[in-house]
């Protein structure tokens, strides 16, 4: 049984009524989120019962929105952690959410050990689950996606220009982005997981189990949720990536998808560098290597369809 770590079980039980029967708590160290994340155990079970996430109280409204988003997604039938409780620990300047634990392993770690067919089938399910999430529509008064995203791109590009790193292909990528920005006009405002990739998916008994970590959720073009394929999932499993796209579209991929996929993949090149410098600077070389692969996949964005898709024989 794990030892208590970082937050005392007695403190948790003082504020979280549904965890009064807990007998042990173990801190989760994996991931880039700044949230505190803990596995909660009851009696002598070796399997956790709940996941507790904590965040600074100043993030209360954002975290409340995240909890509500997970609640709505779960109500749609999406495979994810059941949201149990949300509240505050004001003397500790924390807010919290309790989610039911879903058994499974990090898909990024598991996928390479599976057959290509299994990887592809897990991807199919992931794509169908993502499409289900995207049924949630944003509030009617939310500013149009293309206005928000265009402004965000210009802000992030300014930050990149000031960071001291310059991609040799910068001018070519910027020209591609500017030519394709008009494609965002009229795109829908739907729920976005906004971090949907293999490391935020669980696999259990060689099958897709759940999507987790909704802390970056947003609202906008649902196709934006595919860009993490290029940055993370592609490294773990190309059959999975192809399966995700096929599952989402039932095999009928609209032509404009690839144009928008390439646009969003290109836009995020620049803030990926500044984010890495700020959060995990020791991983800069790794991020630059990922960017190099993306540029090669798209022939410096002469092609909107990546080579890993066109050169792979896996089809429905």
C-alpha positions in Angstrom: 0.0 0.0 0.0 1.4 3.4 -0.9 2.6 5.9 1.6 1.0 9.3 2.1 2.8 12.0 0.1 2.5 15.8 -0.2 -1.0 16.1 1.3 -2.0 14.4 4.4 -5.0 12.0 4.3 -6.4 13.6 7.5 -6.4 17.0 5.7 -8.3 15.5 2.7 -10.9 13.9 4.9 -11.5 17.1 6.8 -12.8 18.8 3.6 -13.8 16.0 1.2 -16.8 14.2 2.6 -16.8 11.4 -0.1 -13.3 10.5 0.9 -14.0 9.9 4.6 -13.6 6.1 4.0 -10.2 6.5 2.4 -7.3 4.6 4.0 -4.3 5.8 1.9 -3.2 8.5 -0.6 -0.4 8.4 -3.2 0.8 11.4 -5.2 0.9 11.1 -9.0 4.1 12.5 -10.4 3.6 11.9 -14.1 2.5 14.6 -16.5 3.0 18.3 -17.2 0.0 19.7 -15.3 0.6 21.9 -12.4 -2.4 20.4 -10.5 -1.7 18.2 -7.5 -2.9 14.7 -8.5 -3.4 11.9 -6.0 -4.6 8.3 -6.1 -7.1 7.5 -3.2 -7.4 4.0 -1.8 -10.0 2.4 0.5 -9.5 -0.6 2.9 -6.9 -3.1 1.7 -7.6 -2.7 -2.0 -4.5 -2.5 -4.2 -6.5 -0.7 -6.9 -7.3 3.0 -6.3 -10.9 4.1 -6.0 -10.7 7.8 -6.8 -8.4 10.4 -8.2 -8.1 13.7 -6.4 -6.9 16.8 -8.2 -6.1 20.0 -6.4 -5.3 23.5 -7.7 -4.7 27.0 -6.2 -7.8 28.7 -5.1 -7.2 31.5 -7.5 -8.1 29.0 -10.3 -11.5 28.2 -8.7 -13.7 29.3 -11.6 -11.5 27.7 -14.2 -11.5 24.4 -12.3 -15.2 24.6 -11.7 -15.6 25.0 -15.4 -13.4 22.0 -16.0 -15.4 19.8 -13.6 -18.6 20.8 -15.3 -17.1 20.1 -18.7 -16.1 16.6 -17.5 -19.6 16.1 -16.1 -21.2 17.0 -19.4 -18.8 14.8 -21.4 -19.4 11.9 -19.0 -23.1 12.3 -19.4 -22.7 11.9 -23.2 -21.4 8.4 -22.6 -17.8 9.3 -23.2 -15.3 6.8 -21.6 -13.7 8.9 -18.9 -13.5 9.3 -15.2 -16.9 9.8 -13.5 -16.9 13.2 -11.8 -17.8 12.8 -8.1 -17.3 16.0 -6.2 -15.9 19.6 -6.4 -15.2 22.0 -3.6 -12.6 24.1 -1.8 -10.1 23.7 1.1 -10.0 27.5 1.8 -7.6 27.4 4.8 -5.1 25.6 2.4 -5.9 28.0 -0.5 -6.9 25.0 -2.7 -9.8 23.9 -4.7 -10.3 20.2 -5.6 -12.2 17.7 -7.7 -12.7 14.0 -7.1 -13.0 11.7 -10.1 -13.6 7.9 -10.1 -10.4 6.0 -10.9 -10.4 4.2 -14.3 -8.1 1.3 -14.6 -5.6 1.4 -17.4 -2.1 2.2 -18.6 -0.7 5.2 -20.4 -1.5 4.5 -24.1 1.8 6.2 -25.2 3.7 3.5 -23.2 1.5 0.6 -24.2 0.8 1.1 -27.9 4.3 0.2 -29.2 4.0 -3.3 -27.6 0.7 -4.1 -29.3 0.2 -5.4 -32.9 -0.5 -2.8 -35.6 -4.0 -4.0 -35.8 -4.6 -3.5 -32.1 -3.0 -0.1 -32.3 -5.3 0.8 -35.2 -8.4 -0.5 -33.4 -7.6 1.5 -30.3 -7.2 4.5 -32.5 -10.6 3.9 -34.1 -12.2 3.9 -30.7 -10.3 7.1 -29.7 -11.6 8.8 -32.8 -15.2 7.8 -32.1 -14.9 8.9 -28.5 -13.5 12.3 -29.6 -16.4 12.8 -32.0 -18.7 12.1 -29.1 -17.1 14.8 -27.0 -17.4 17.3 -29.9 -21.2 17.1 -29.7 -21.0 19.7 -26.9 -21.6 23.2 -28.2 -20.2 26.3 -26.7 -22.3 29.1 -25.3 -24.0 31.1 -28.0 -22.4 34.3 -27.0 -18.8 33.0 -27.3 -16.8 35.0 -29.8 -16.3 33.3 -33.2 -13.5 30.8 -33.3 -11.6 32.5 -36.2 -11.4 35.8 -34.3 -10.1 34.3 -31.1 -7.7 31.9 -32.7 -6.2 34.5 -35.1 -5.6 36.9 -32.3 -4.0 34.1 -30.2 -1.7 33.2 -33.1 -0.5 36.7 -33.5 0.1 37.0 -29.7 2.0 33.6 -29.6 4.1 34.4 -32.7 5.2 37.7 -31.1 6.2 35.7 -28.0 8.2 33.3 -30.2 10.0 36.2 -32.0 11.2 37.5 -28.7 12.4 34.1 -27.3 15.8 34.0 -29.0 15.1 30.8 -31.1 14.5 31.1 -34.8 13.4 28.2 -37.1 15.2 28.3 -40.5 11.8 27.6 -42.1 10.0 30.4 -40.3 9.2 32.5 -43.3 7.9 29.5 -45.3 5.7 28.4 -42.4 4.4 31.9 -41.7 3.4 32.3 -45.4 1.5 29.0 -45.3 -0.3 30.1 -42.1 -1.3 33.5 -43.6 -2.6 31.8 -46.8 -4.7 29.4 -44.8 -6.0 31.5 -41.9 -9.2 32.4 -43.8 -10.2 28.7 -43.6 -11.1 29.2 -39.9 -14.0 31.5 -40.7 -17.3 29.9 -40.0 -15.8 26.9 -38.1 -18.0 25.8 -35.2 -17.4 26.5 -31.5 -17.5 23.0 -29.9 -16.0 21.4 -26.8 -12.2 20.8 -27.2 -10.2 18.4 -25.0 -7.3 20.4 -26.2 -4.7 17.9 -25.2 -6.0 14.7 -26.8 -3.0 12.4 -27.4 -1.8 9.0 -26.4 -0.4 10.1 -23.1 -3.8 11.3 -22.0 -5.5 8.1 -23.0 -5.7 4.8 -21.1 -5.5 1.3 -22.5 -6.7 -1.8 -20.5 -6.5 -5.4 -21.6 -5.2 -4.2 -25.0 -8.3 -2.1 -25.6 -9.1 1.6 -25.3 -10.3 2.4 -21.8 -10.7 6.2 -21.3 -9.6 9.8 -22.0 -8.3 11.7 -19.0 -6.7 15.1 -18.1 -9.2 17.7 -19.3 -7.4 20.5 -17.5 -6.7 22.3 -20.8 -10.2 22.1 -22.2 -11.4 24.9 -24.4 -14.1 25.7 -27.0 -13.6 26.1 -30.7 -13.0 24.2 -33.9 -13.2 20.4 -33.1 -10.5 19.7 -35.8 -8.0 21.6 -33.6 -8.1 18.5 -31.3 -6.1 16.5 -33.9 -2.9 18.6 -33.8 -1.4 16.6 -30.9 -1.3 13.6 -33.3 1.6 15.4 -35.0 3.4 16.3 -31.8 3.0 13.3 -29.6 0.8 10.4 -30.8 2.7 10.0 -34.1 5.8 9.1 -32.0 4.0 6.3 -30.2 2.0 4.7 -33.0 1.2 5.7 -36.6 -1.5 3.0 -36.9 -3.2 4.5 -33.8 -3.1 8.0 -35.4 -4.6 6.7 -38.7 -7.2 4.8 -36.7 -8.1 8.0 -34.7 -8.8 9.9 -37.9 -10.7 7.0 -39.5 -12.8 6.4 -36.4 -13.7 10.1 -36.1 -14.9 10.4 -39.8 -16.0 6.8 -40.3 -13.4 6.6 -43.0 -14.8 9.5 -45.0 -12.3 12.2 -44.4 -13.4 15.6 -45.9 -10.7 17.4 -47.9 -10.9 20.6 -45.8 -9.9 18.5 -42.7 -6.4 18.1 -43.9 -6.1 21.8 -44.7 -7.2 22.7 -41.2 -5.1 20.0 -39.6 -2.0 21.3 -41.3 -2.9 24.9 -40.5 -3.3 24.1 -36.7 -0.2 22.0 -36.7 1.8 24.9 -38.3 0.3 27.5 -36.0 1.4 25.6 -32.9 5.0 25.2 -34.0 6.0 28.6 -32.6 4.3 28.5 -29.2 5.6 25.0 -28.7 9.1 26.4 -28.6 8.2 29.2 -26.2 6.2 26.8 -23.9 9.1 24.4 -23.8 11.6 27.2 -22.9 9.3 28.4 -20.1 8.1 25.1 -18.6 10.7 22.3 -19.5 13.7 24.1 -21.0 15.8 20.9 -20.7 13.5 19.4 -23.3 14.1 22.0 -25.9 16.2 19.7 -28.1 13.4 17.1 -28.0 10.8 19.6 -29.0 12.9 20.9 -31.9 13.4 17.3 -33.0 9.6 16.9 -33.0 9.2 20.1 -35.0 11.8 18.9 -37.5 9.8 15.6 -38.0 6.6 17.7 -38.6 8.3 19.8 -41.2 9.6 16.7 -43.0 6.2 15.1 -42.8 4.6 18.1 -44.5 7.6 18.9 -46.8 7.8 22.3 -45.1 4.0 22.6 -45.6 4.0 22.1 -49.3 1.7 19.2 -48.5 -1.2 19.4 -46.1 -1.5 15.6 -45.8 1.5 14.2 -43.8 3.7 11.6 -45.3 3.1 9.2 -42.4 -0.6 9.0 -43.6 0.0 8.8 -47.4 2.8 6.3 -47.2 1.0 3.9 -44.7 -1.1 1.0 -46.2 -3.5 0.9 -43.2 -7.0 1.6 -44.5 -10.5 0.7 -43.4 
